[in-house]
Amino acid sequence: MVMEGRAVAKGKTRRKGRRRDPLWARLLVVAGALMMIVAGGAFVVKDAVLGYATRSVAQEDLLPQTDQHKSIKGPKNILLMGIDPRPDQDPNDPIRADSILILHIPASHDMAFLISIPRDTWVSIPRYNNGKRTYNGGQDKINGAFAEGGYGLTGKDARKHGTGLLAATIKQNWGITFDAAAIVDFVGFQDVVRVLGGVDMYVDQRTVSVHIGHDAQGNTKVPYIQRPAANGGTELIEVKGVKPVVYEVGYQHLAAWQALDYVRQRETLPNSDYDRQRHQQQFIKALLKKIASKEVLGSPGTLNKVLEVVGRAMTIDTGPFGLDDWIFAMGGIDGDRMVTLKTNNGGFHASTEHPGAEALDQTTLDLLAAVRGGTVPDFVQSNPGIAASS
């Protein structure tokens, strides 16, 4: 019997005018954008690296200015998006947001909460005109909003309108607006690991790659053909003669290509995106531990290279506030004051509206209402089980 959210064997299916301050780029690289695909701990090395420049970070207008708050006082929300385009992807093809997170700073400005929106959440997407085409609105998985917003566009315009429609979708469904935003190209983190000479981390469950395998001659091949299934999920078909790469449980030293491949996997994992999010969290924590080591911090040249390659993988929008305002809002937050909150209790919650899609359970909906109302600390105190253990 096939359980919801599980990958299965061969032939089966699974469900599934802004101020420009380069210092802000450094702050967001270490204390914000890295958290796009993590579950806490990104503030660990903030103070140690603020003295190093990250000149290559792209700063662009991503959010509609009309939605942004005009005062640094009160709660603040930052929209964090992770994209994972295929290496051979046509730049004209739409890209879906692979990770969607809300970084919420309460009015007290003394802590931060990270909330992940499952990428397969079934939502209502509003009508949107990106200047080249009009999307008439409809229902889709939430990661489709980013793709529809940027459809027909490339580069900066695609990022701006992808973010614009995604932000509008979140506003329409849950009433949440944003003060800043960041996009991270996850493939770019492969270069970070390469500069660091690999990363040491614990693989917590046997993970089979659907992207990389080898034939009998040792040639690199794709081990599975993936195609849409009738139930809205993905069908995995084994490629004869190709043995997939397998990451076994235990401490591992992962090369750059292995680290990227490992944290991309979800199709063969029992809890799909939730397992992948946990692995990405573990990866970023391992990465930060390496960056915080004497080997890296003691070498300004090495650290500068690391921050520069991180910067090339990022696009940020600081919103209407200057660096001094953001330091006031976030400067007192460290790793101990960063809380990751679970959505859907850390498991797949099937949508009753569309096969293969996901719905948000009532606790998650109540959490998003607390984000909208600025009462997240009180909500977490009343629902302590929503805080992730890691």
C-alpha positions, -999 to +999 in steps of 0.1 A: +000+000+000+012+035-009+011+061+019+005+098+011+037+118+008+058+087+002+080+079-028+076+043-040+091+018-062+095+015-100+064+026-120+045+039-089+037+075-080+040+098-050+023+131-039+040+156-036+138+546-052+154+524-026+184+531-004+214+511-015+238+502+014+264+474+008+265+468+046+229+456+044+240+430+019+264+416+044+238+415+071+212+398+050+237+373+036+245+360+070+215+368+091+186+365+067+190+350+032+209+319+045+178+312+066+158+308+034+165+271+034+174+265+070+157+261+103+177+284+127+212+291+137+219+315+108+229+343+132+257+323+147+286+340+128+269+374+121+292+395+143+323+378+130+317+385+094+301+419+093+335+434+087+339+417+054+325+431+022+300+412+000+302+434-030+286+410-055+251+408-039+225+419-064+201+445-050+169+449-069+133+461-065+114+429-058+083+440-038+056+465-047+064+496-027+027+501-019+026+470+003+056+480+025+053+496+059+067+531+063+080+528+098+106+505+113+084+503+145+061+473+149+064+438+136+083+431+104+080+404+077+107+394+052+098+371+023+125+345+016+125+325-016+148+297-027+150+287-064+166+256-078+168+259-116+181+230-136+217+235-149+205+232-185+172+251-180+162+275-208+163+311-193+129+317-209+113+288-190+094+298-158+110+289-125+090+278-095+100+288-060+115+258-044+114+272-008+091+298+005+096+312+040+084+341+062+110+356+085+089+374+112+103+399+136+078+408+164+072+444+175+096+438+205+125+434+180+142+410+203+137+377+185+128+362+151+106+334+138+111+314+107+080+299+091+080+277+060+051+276+036+050+241+019+056+246-018+027+223-028+001+242-008-030+247-029-039+284-030-059+310-049-036+331-071-048+366-080-049+381-115-016+397-124-001+416-153+037+415-155+039+439-185+043+412-211+013+389-203-017+388-180-023+359-158-061+357-152-058+342-118-069+308-106-058+280-083-025+262-082+003+251-059+018+282-042+052+277-059+034+283-092+027+319-082+064+328-086+065+311-120+033+327-133+045+362-122+077+359-141+063+339-171+076+353-204+102+374-187+139+368-179+165+380-154+157+410-132+121+414-146+113+377-140+126+379-104+107+411-097+073+400-110+077+364-097+082+379-062+054+404-068+028+377-076+040+354-048+037+382-023+003+391-037-008+355-033+003+353+003-015+386+010-047+373-007-048+340+011-035+350+046-034+388+047+003+390+053+024+418+037+062+421+035+089+448+043+118+432+025+126+401+004+155+379-008+159+352-034+186+326-032+197+304-061+204+272-042+227+259-069+250+288-061+257+272-027+277+245-045+303+271-051+304+280-014+310+243-005+337+241-032+355+271-018+354+255+017+367+222+004+335+203+012+313+201+042+310+176+071+275+167+082+254+138+096+231+120+071+201+112+093+182+089+069+191+067+039+186+090+009+184+078-028+192+103-054+168+107-083+192+131-101+226+114-102+236+078-108+263+058-126+262+031-153+284+000-154+312+020-170+311+047-143+295+073-165+272+098-147+236+093-157+202+102-145+188+071-126+151+079-129+127+094-155+102+117-138+069+125-153+036+139-140+011+112-127-026+113-131-031+118-093-011+151-094+021+135-081+052+124-098+059+090-113+095+077-110+107+052-136+140+035-131+165+037-159+179+003-167+216-002-160+219+030-139+226+027-102+215+058-082+238+075-058+228+066-022+236+086+009+238+062+038+231+071+075+262+084+093+287+112+094+299+121+060+323+145+043+304+157+012+320+172-018+302+202-034+283+181-059+273+156-032+261+182-008+239+199-034+225+166-046+217+154-011+198+185+000+178+186-033+162+151-027+126+148-018+110+123-042+124+092-024+119+105+011+090+094+033+080+130+043+090+146+010+096+184+014+096+182+052+126+158+051+143+179+025+138+211+046+154+193+076+184+182+055+188+217+041+188+230+076+215+205+086+235+215+056+234+252+063+243+246+100+272+225+089+282+252+064+280+279+091+300+258+115+328+255+088+326+293+081+329+300+119+359+278+122+393+292+129+404+279+096+381+302+077+376+332+101+414+333+106+419+337+069+404+370+056+411+359+020+392+327+024+363+343+042+360+370+015+358+343-012+331+325+007+310+356+011+315+366-025+302+333-038+273+335-014+266+370-027+265+358-063+237+334-054+215+361-039+192+389-049+178+411-022+154+440-017+159+459+016+126+477+013+121+514+023+144+512+053+181+520+057+208+500+073+205+518+106+168+510+109+174+473+102+202+470+126+178+485+152+152+459+143+175+429+141+208+438+158+199+422+191+188+389+176+213+360+179+210+322+174+194+317+208+166+341+198+159+326+164+129+302+165+119+279+137+082+271+137+067+239+122+039+240+096+015+211+095+032+195+125+062+186+102+043+162+080+023+161+047-013+174+051-032+164+019-055+189+002-091+179-002-094+202-032-066+189-055-049+154-056-012+156-049-014+191-034-012+201+003-034+221+026-025+240+058-039+225+090-058+247+115-028+253+137-008+266+108-036+288+097-038+302+133-001+308+132-003+328+100-032+348+116-008+355+144+018+367+119-008+390+104-019+403+138+016+406+152+009+382+181+034+354+172+053+353+206+020+348+225+008+322+200+041+302+204+039+305+242+004+290+240+014+263+215+050+253+225+048+222+203+049+243+172+086+252+177+110+229+160+134+209+182+165+216+161 
